[in-house]
Amino acid sequence: MSNIELAIWSFPVLLVLVFLRMPIALAMIGVGVTGTYLVIGNSMMTLNQLKTLTYGTFSNYSFSIIPLFLLMGQFATLSGMSAALFKAAESFLGHRKGGVAMSAVGACAGFGAICGSSLATAATMGQVALPELKRYGYPDSLSTGALAAGGTLGILIPPSVILVIYAILAEQNIAKLFVAALIPGILAALGYMLAISIWMRVRPNAAAVSPRVPWPERLVTLGKIWPVIAIFVAVVGGIYGGIFTPTEAAAVGAAGTFLVALLSGEMNMPRLSEAVLSTAASTAMIFLIILGAGIYNNFLSLTQIPQITSAWVGDQGYSPWFILTIVLLMYLLFGCVMDSLSMVLLTVPIIFPIMSVLDFGMSYNDFGLWFGILVLIVVEVGLITPPVGLNLFIINSMAKDTPISATYRGVLPFVITDIIRVVILACFPAITLWLVWVVDALK
C-alpha cells in the first residue's frame, strides 16, 4: 500500500473507531502512531518523532491561554453573573411575546463574553433560565432548543477557547479574530431571537409574558451586570489595545472573575478547589486531544497528502466559492458525529493551507479571519445537531421530563438561522471584517 493510500484509508478507520465510542484523542493517537510506523518502517524513529512532537506541541506558550480562559469561565459560573445577566435581559425583553426565551439567549450572549466555553454557557444558563421558562409555560421543545442554541454563543463571542486554538493552528492574530467574531456573534444572538419571535407568532398562545418592568428597575438590573462589561472590555480591549498579550489578558480576566465571585460571597475553599480541579480536568482533556491531532496530522504530513490534495484542487480549476461550499458542507456533516474541538484540530491543519491559496479577492490575513469565523459558526452548528450535539444532551439532562426528541425538534429553527447566517457571511465577507478594518484604522 502506498503512502497516499495509507493516508486515505486512515480517515475511515479513524471514524470507525469514533463510532465504536473510543475517545477521539486515543483514536487519533492510535491511528497516527500506527500510520507513522508504517510510513517510516522503524519503531525507534517513530518513538523519537513522538517525543519531539510532544515537546514541540506543549512548549508552545500560546497554549497557556486555554487553562486561564477555562478558569475564568469556572469563576464566572460561581460569581452569580448568570442570574444577573438573565434578570437584566428579562427586564428589557420579558414583556414581549417570547421575551423570556429571548432573555435566555441574550443572557447566554453576555455570559459567553466572559466564559469562552459553549458547554459551560449552556449548563450555567440552563440552571438559571429553565425554571423561569417552565413557570411562564413555554413548550419544552422551545425552552431546551433555545438554551442549547444560546449556549453555542459561548464559543463565538470572544473570548473563546476554540477561537484561540484556530488562531494557533492557522497562525492568525488572536486579537483580530476576537474582534472579527463580535459582529457574527451579535448576528447569531439576533437570529436566535428572531427564530423565537417567529415561533411565538405561529403559536401565539404557547406561553405567557412577564409583567413590564419600569425603567428605574431596568436600570438597576443593568447596573448589576457592570462586572461582565468591565471584564469583557479589559480582556478584549486590553488585547487589541496592546496593553496585554492574549495570555496576560486571560490571566487578568481570570483574576477579575475571581474577585467578583469572592465579593459575591459565593466563593469558598471547597468551591475554589472544585473550580481549579474542573479546570485541570478540562485542560487535560483538551491537551490530550491537541496531542492526538498533532500526531495524526504529523502522519498525514509524512504521506504528503495535504500538499498533494492542495495541488490537485488547484489543478481542477474549480471556482474557489464552489470549494468553500463543499468544505462548509463537510464541516456540517462532520459536526453530526464529532465534537467541535476535535473537528477543528483534525481538519484545520489540512483544510486551511488548501483554502488559503485560492483567490477570494482578499489578503491572506483577511481570508484567515473570515474563513476562521465561517468554520467556527459551522462547528457551532455541530453542537446542536444530532446525534453528537453536546449542548442538546446537557440541556436535556437538566430538563429531565423533556424527551430528547422534543429537544431535537426545538433546536431545528435555530439551526436554520445558523445556516442562513453562514450563507450571508460567506457572500458578504465585509460584515465579518469591517470591525477589524475600523479598529486597525483607528490605531
N, C-alpha and C positions, 0 to 999 in steps of 0.2 A: 504494500500500500504506500502510495506517495505521500509526501508531507501535506500536500493540498487536500488529498482525500481524507487524510487523518484529521485535519482541521475541520473539514466539512462534517464528518461523522461525529466529531466531538460534541457538537451542539445538540443534536437529538439525544445523544447519550446523557448529556447534562440535564435536559428537560425530563427525560425518563426518571432520572434519579430524584429530581424535584417532585415529580408526580408521585413517586414512591415515598414521599414525606421525609427524605433525607434533608437535613438543614442545608440551605443554599451555600453557605460558606464551605462546609465539608464537601459538598458535591463539586464545587469549583476547584477546591484544593486537590481532591482525588483525581478529577479529570485532567487538571493542569499538570500535576506531578507525573501521572502516567503518560500523558502526551509528550511532556518534555523528555522523559526517559526514552520513549520510542523514537523521538527525533534525534536525540544526542547519541543514544546507544551506550551510555556509560553512566553507571549509578553514582560514582564519585563526583563526576562533573555535574550531574543533576542535583545532588545534595549541596555542592558548592554554590550552584546558582540559587538554590532556595535560601541558603544562608545570606548571600549577598542581597537578594531581593528583599528579604525580611528586614534586614537592617536599613537598606535604602528607602524602603517604604515608611517605616516608623521613625526614621530620623528626620523626616520632613516636618519642620517646625510649624508649618501651616496647619497640620492636623491637630495641634493642641487647642485650636479654637473649638473643636467639636465637644469635648467634655465640659468646657466652660459654658457654651450655649445650652447644653443639656442641663447643667446645674442651675443656670438661670431659669430655665423652664420649671425645674423642681421647686425652686424658691417662689416663683410666681404662683405656682399651684397652691402653696402653703399660705400665701400672703392674704388671701381673700379678695384679690383683684378681680377674679372671675365673677363673683357675685356683684361687685360694684359696677363692673362693665355691663352686666346684664340689666341691672336696675336702671343705669343711665340710659341704655338703649331703649328699654321698655318705657321709660318716662316720655321719650320723644315719639315712639312708634306704636306703643301698645294699644292706643285707642283706635288704630286703623284696622281694616279687615286684614287678618293675617298678621297683625302687628307684633304679637308675642313671638311668633316664629321668626319674623324679620328681626326682632330684637336679639334672638338667639344667634342669628347669622352675624349681625353687627357686633355682638359681644365676642364671637369667635374671631372676627377680623381683628378686634382690639387685642384680644389675648394672644393671637398669633404674632402680633407685633413685639411681644416680649417673651415669646416661648420658643418658636422655631421648630416645633415638632407637631405634626399633624395628629398623631395618636394622643399626645398629651392634651392638645387643644380639644379634641373630640371628647376625651374622657372627663376632663375638668368641666367643660361647659355642659356636658350631658348631666352631670350631677346637679348643676345649678338650674338648668332650663327644663329638664324633663318633668319635674313635679309641677312647674308653672304651666307648661303646655297641657299637661293632663288636667289641671284644675280648670282651665278655660275650655276644655272639651275638644281639643284638637285631635283629629284622627291619628291613630298610632302610626300609620304609614307616613303621614306628613311630618309628624314630630321627629321620628327616628331618621327619616330621609333628610330633613333639613339640617339636623345636627351632624349627621355623618358627612354631608356635603360641606357644611360650615367648618368642620374640623380640618378639611383639606387646605383651608386658608393659612393654617399654621406653617405649611412648607412653601407657600408662595409669598406671603407678606413677610418682608425681612424683619429681623434676622432669621435665616433659615439654614438648617444643617445641610440639607441636600443642595441648596444653592452654593454653599461653601465647597462641598465635595465636587460639584460640577466645575466650579471655578478652578479648583486644583487640577482636576483631570484634563480640562480643556485649556489650562494656562490662561485664564481670564482674570480680570481685575475684580476682586470680591466687592469692593465699594461700588463700582459701576453696575455690577449685577444687582446689588441691593436696590440701587436707585431705579434700574430698569424694571424691577419687579413691582414697583409701587403702583403704577397705573393699571397693569394687568390684574394685580391683586384687588384693587378697588373695583374694577370692572367685574371681577368674579363675585364679590360681595353683592354688588348691584344686580348682577344677573340672577343670583340665587333669590334675592328679594323679589325680583320681577316674576320669577317662577312661582313663588309663594302667592303673589298678588293674583296671578292668572288662575292658580288653583282655587283660590277663595272666590273668584268671580264665577268659576264654573260651579262651585259648590258653596254658595253664599251663606248657608246656614250651618256650615260644618263646625264652626267654633264661635265662642263668644269673644267680645273685645274687652279689654280692661278699661277702667274709667280714665277720662282725660286728666292728665296731671297738670296743675297750674304751673306757669312759667317760673315762679320763685322756687318751687320744689324741683323743677327740672334743672335749674342752675345749681342747686345744692347737690343733686346726684352727679352733675357734671364735674363739680369741684372735687368729688371724691375719687375721680379717676386720674387726677393730675400725676400720680406716680407713674402710670402707664405712659403718659405723654412724655414725661421727663426722661424716663429710661430709654424710650424709643429715640428721642431726639439726641440723647447723649451717645447712644450706640451708633446709630446710622449717621447722624450729623458729625459725630466725632471722627468716624472713619473717613467720610468723604471730605471733611474739612482739613484732614491731615493732622488732627490733634492726636489721634490714636492709630496704631496699627489695628487690623481686624482682631488679632489676638488680645491686644490690650483693651480694645473696646468690649470684647466678650467678657473679660475679667471685670471691667467697670460695670457692665450690665449685671453680672452675677453678684457683685458686691452691692449694687443698688437694690436688686430684688431681695437680697438677704436682709438689708436694713429695713425695707418695707415690711417684710414678713416678721422681723423682730419687733418693730414698732406696733404692728397689728396685734401682737400678743399671741399669735398662732405658732411662733417658733419656740421650741424647747429642745433639750438634748436628744430625746428619742426621735423627734421628727427631723432634727438636723442629721442624725445618724442615718435615718431612713432615706433622706434626700441624697446624701453622699453615696450610700450603698447602691441606691437605684441608679444614680448617675454612673457609678463604676460599672454596674452590670450592663447598662445600655451602651456605654463606651466600649466595653469588651466585645459585645456582640457586633457593633459597627466595625470595630477594628479587625475582627476576625473575617467579616465579610470583605473588607477592603483588602486584606491579605489574600483571601481566596480569589478575588477578582484580579489582583495583581499577578498571582501565579498562573491563572488561566490565560490572562492576556499576554503574559510573557511567553507561554507556549504558542499562542497564535502568532506572535511576532517571529518566533523561530521558524514557523512554517511559511512566513512571508504572505499569509493570506490577506492581511489588511492592505499591503501595498499592491498585491495582485488584483484585489477587488476594486481598489481605487482606480487603478489603470483601466480595468475592464469597464467600469462605469463611465469613465471619461471617453473611452473608445466607442461606446454605443451611440453617442450623440443624442441621448435623451435630454429633454428640457430639464433644467435644474428644478423647476416647480413640480414637475412630474415625480422626480426622485424624492423631493421633500414630502410630497403627498404619500408616497409609498413608505417612507421612513416613519412618518407620523402614524399611519395606519398600523405599521408593525408595532410601534410602541403601544397603541391602543390594544392590540391583540395580546402582546406580552403582559400588559397590565392586568389581564384577566387571570393570569396564572403565576405571576411573580410579584414580590413586594417591590416598592418603589426604589429603595436604596440599592438592592441587588441589580435591578434593571439599569439604573444609571451607571453603576460601577462596571457592569458587564459590557454595556453597549457603547458608552461614550468614547472610550479609547479607540474603538473600531470605527464607529459611525462618524465622529467629528472630523477626523482627517479627510475622509471621503467627501463630506459635505462642504468643508471649508475651501476646497479647490474649485468648487462650482461658482459660476458667475451669477450672483443675485443682485448685482448693481450696487454693492455697498462694500465698505472696507472690511478687512479681516476682523478687526476688533469689534466693529458694529455687528457683523454677522455672528460672531461668537456670543455676544449678549442676546441678540434676537433669537438665535437658534436655541440657546440655553433656556430662555423663558418659554418658548414653544414646547420644548422637551419636558420642562418641569410641569407645565399645565397638563400635558397628556399623561405624564406619570401620575399626576394628582388624580386624574380620572380613574386610574387603576386602583386607587384606594377606595373607590365607591362602586366598583363593578364586580359582580360575582365571577368566579367562585372565591377569589382570594382578595376580597375587598376588606382590608383590615379594619377600616373605620366602621363598616357595616357591622362587623362582629362585636366591636367594642360597644357601640351604641345599643345593639340588640341585646347584649348581655346585661346592660343596665336596665332596659325596658323588658323585664322578664316575662310579661304577659303578652308581648308582641311577637307573632310568628316572624321568622326570618324572611318568609315570602312577602310579608307586608312591607318590611324594610326595603326589600329589593324593588317592589313597586313604587314605594315612596321616593326613592332616590332617582328614578328614571327622568323626571323633569329637570333635575339638576345636572344630570349627565348631558342632557340635550343642550342646556345653556353652556356647558363647558365646551362642547363640540362647536357650537356657533361661535364662541369666543376664540377658539383656536383658528377657525376659518378667517375671522375678522383680523386677528393679529398677524396671521400669515399673509393676508392680502395687503395689509397696511402696516409695514414694519415701523413706520414713523410713530405709531401710537406707543410702541414699546420704547423706542429710542429717543423720543422727544425730550423727556425729562433729563436724560443723560446729557444731551446736547445743551440744554439750557444751563444745567449746573456747570458743565465744562466752560461754557461761555462766560459765566459769572466769576470763575476762579481767576 
